[in-house]
Amino acid sequence: MIDVMYFAWVRERIGVPKEQIETSATTVADLVEELRAREPRYEAAFADLSALRVALDQDLSEFNAPLAGVSEVAFFPPMTGG
């Protein structure tokens, strides 16, 4: 099981802040494809990956990163400075 967390507009589109997912995905990109296939709200949230960032166990990562040993995946829009 992997904890998947959603922040900002990603959470708004999906409708939940966090969920536990049983997955056979080996990379973040594979997980995104599994989520997209679930239902339209996930498809909408993950329609444009260039508008998203991902963190694995609270470390900024890439979509081609492996999920082996990961317990938490977080999806969020890019941070802006100020």
Order of alpha helices (4+ residues) and beta strands (2+ residues): beta-alpha-beta-alpha-alpha-beta-beta-beta
